[in-house]
């Protein structure tokens, strides 16, 4: 099966591939939908359409219960960046510098520039969504649609110290009564999952072009999450 044929089979089963539909491009939405189908079919949910997945997709019966993707495409992309760090000393990691270009700021070529907003913007852009258009973390306070409570993959902004404008931004992957867990860039000079005080958060936002997901219970702890990381 070609990529377009795989996409049409997913669409026939009710999976959301976004406005592009069966465009022949195996982007993050196609990967997320493939993984969701694999879970529903009892297969290994790796998002890769191997022989068993293709065989399952080729079946005539398309009435099986559909499982929604567990995380949005931009979060899948961000998770693949975990561990990527700034270059040592005066060196610049091209993978970090590329975030600026993908977010719309190709003129920035040093990874010493605060890059949390570039990280969020790049992941959104790669997943086919419009970012805030700014490298200010708190520009995301007015982006998209506001949420009363966080959901997995939503963009969250937080204040830094007592500043009225400085802050940090990332993607929510967990929450408890006292903490929010963010997957983000420039957390200890790297992509990582970190825990921050819930009282420091100023907004939870969702892309305006994506249906708001139904409320789901977020993990209250995230293995390996660091506390007290620098966001500067």
C-alpha positions in Angstrom: 0.0 0.0 0.0 1.2 3.5 -0.7 1.1 6.2 1.9 -2.0 7.7 0.3 -3.7 4.3 0.4 -2.8 3.9 4.0 -4.2 7.3 4.7 -7.5 6.5 2.9 -7.8 3.3 4.9 -7.4 5.3 8.1 -9.9 8.0 7.0 -12.4 5.2 6.2 -12.1 4.1 9.8 -12.8 7.6 11.0 -9.3 8.7 12.0 -8.5 12.4 11.8 -5.6 13.3 9.4 -6.3 17.0 9.5 -7.3 19.3 6.5 -4.7 17.7 4.2 -6.4 14.3 4.3 -4.8 11.6 2.1 -2.0 13.8 0.7 0.6 11.1 0.5 2.8 12.7 3.2 3.5 10.5 6.3 3.4 13.5 8.7 2.8 13.5 12.4 -1.0 13.2 12.2 -0.7 10.1 10.0 1.8 8.6 12.4 -0.4 9.3 15.4 -3.5 7.9 13.6 -1.5 4.7 12.5 -0.4 4.2 16.2 -4.0 4.6 17.3 -5.3 2.1 14.7 -2.5 -0.4 15.8 -3.7 -0.1 19.4 -7.3 -0.8 18.4 -6.1 -3.8 16.3 -4.0 -5.2 19.1 -0.7 -4.5 17.3 2.5 -2.9 18.5 1.7 0.8 18.5 4.8 2.2 16.9 3.2 4.3 14.2 5.1 2.4 11.5 2.9 0.6 8.8 4.7 -2.7 8.7 3.3 -6.0 7.2 0.9 -6.8 10.0 -0.5 -3.3 10.1 -0.9 -3.2 6.3 -2.7 -6.6 6.5 -5.0 -5.2 9.1 -5.7 -2.0 7.2 -6.5 -4.1 4.0 -9.3 -5.9 5.7 -12.8 -5.2 4.3 -14.4 -4.7 7.8 -14.0 -1.1 8.8 -16.4 -1.2 11.7 -14.0 -2.0 14.5 -14.0 0.4 17.5 -11.8 3.3 16.8 -9.2 4.5 19.3 -8.3 8.1 19.4 -4.6 9.1 19.2 -3.2 9.4 22.8 -1.2 12.5 22.0 -1.3 15.2 19.3 1.3 15.2 16.5 3.3 18.1 17.8 3.8 16.3 21.1 5.0 13.2 19.3 7.5 15.3 17.4 8.7 17.0 20.6 9.1 13.7 22.5 11.6 12.7 19.8 13.8 15.7 20.7 14.2 14.7 24.4 18.0 14.7 25.2 19.0 17.2 22.5 21.3 19.7 24.2 22.9 23.0 23.4 26.4 22.8 22.0 29.3 22.8 24.4 31.1 26.1 25.0 31.0 28.3 21.9 29.8 25.5 19.7 26.2 25.5 18.4 24.1 22.4 18.1 22.6 22.6 14.6 19.5 20.7 15.7 18.7 23.4 18.3 19.5 26.2 15.8 17.1 24.6 13.3 14.3 25.2 15.7 14.7 29.0 15.2 14.5 28.6 11.4 11.5 26.3 11.6 9.7 28.8 13.9 10.3 31.6 11.4 13.6 33.1 12.7 16.3 31.8 10.4 18.5 34.8 11.2 19.3 33.4 14.7 22.2 31.0 14.5 23.3 30.7 18.1 21.8 28.2 20.5 22.7 30.5 23.4 19.6 32.6 22.6 16.7 31.5 24.8 14.9 28.9 22.7 11.9 27.6 24.6 9.4 29.5 22.4 11.4 28.5 19.3 11.0 24.9 20.4 7.3 25.2 20.8 6.9 27.1 17.5 9.0 24.7 15.5 7.0 21.6 16.7 3.7 23.3 16.0 4.9 24.4 12.5 6.3 20.9 11.7 2.9 19.5 12.7 1.1 21.9 10.4 -0.1 24.5 12.8 0.6 28.2 13.1 2.8 29.2 16.1 2.6 32.6 17.9 5.1 34.2 15.6 7.2 35.4 18.5 10.3 34.2 20.5 8.7 35.6 23.7 7.6 32.6 25.8 4.5 34.5 27.1 3.4 35.4 23.6 1.6 32.1 23.8 -0.7 33.5 26.5 -2.8 35.1 23.7 -2.3 32.3 21.1 -5.0 29.8 20.1 -7.8 28.9 22.5 -7.6 29.2 26.3 -8.3 26.2 28.4 -9.5 26.2 32.0 -7.5 23.1 32.9 -4.5 21.5 31.2 -4.8 18.6 28.8 -2.1 16.4 27.4 -0.1 18.3 24.7 -1.5 21.7 25.4 0.8 24.7 25.4 1.4 26.1 28.8 3.0 29.4 29.8 4.5 30.3 33.2 6.1 33.4 34.7 9.7 33.6 35.7 10.5 35.3 39.0 8.6 38.5 39.5 9.0 39.7 35.9 5.8 40.9 34.1 7.0 39.6 30.8 9.8 37.0 31.2 8.6 33.4 31.3 8.8 29.9 29.9 6.7 27.8 27.6 6.3 24.1 26.8 3.9 21.2 26.3 2.0 19.7 29.2 2.6 16.0 29.8 1.4 15.7 33.4 -0.2 17.6 36.3 -0.8 17.3 40.0 -2.4 19.6 42.5 0.9 21.4 43.0 2.9 20.7 39.9 2.8 20.9 36.1 5.1 18.7 34.1 6.3 20.2 30.8 8.1 18.7 27.9 10.0 21.6 26.5 13.2 23.1 25.2 15.8 25.2 27.0 15.0 23.3 30.2 18.5 23.0 31.7 19.9 23.9 28.2 18.2 20.9 26.7 15.0 19.2 25.6 13.6 17.5 28.7 10.6 16.9 30.9 10.6 19.1 34.0 8.3 19.8 36.9 7.3 23.3 37.8 5.1 24.8 40.6 1.5 25.0 39.4 1.1 28.4 41.0 3.6 29.9 38.4 1.5 29.1 35.4 -0.3 31.8 33.6 -2.2 30.0 30.8 -3.0 26.7 29.1 -3.7 27.0 25.3 -4.8 24.9 22.4 -4.5 25.4 18.6 -7.5 27.2 17.2 -7.6 24.8 14.2 -7.7 21.6 16.2 -10.8 20.3 18.1 -10.4 20.6 21.8 -10.0 17.1 23.2 -12.3 15.8 25.8 -11.1 16.0 29.4 -8.8 13.2 30.3 -6.9 12.4 33.4 -3.3 13.6 33.2 -0.5 11.6 34.9 0.2 13.0 38.3 3.9 12.0 38.1 6.2 11.6 35.2 9.2 9.3 35.5 12.5 11.1 35.0 11.1 14.6 35.3 13.6 17.1 36.7 12.9 19.8 39.2 14.6 23.1 39.6 15.9 23.3 36.0 17.0 26.6 34.6 14.7 28.1 32.0 16.9 31.1 31.1 
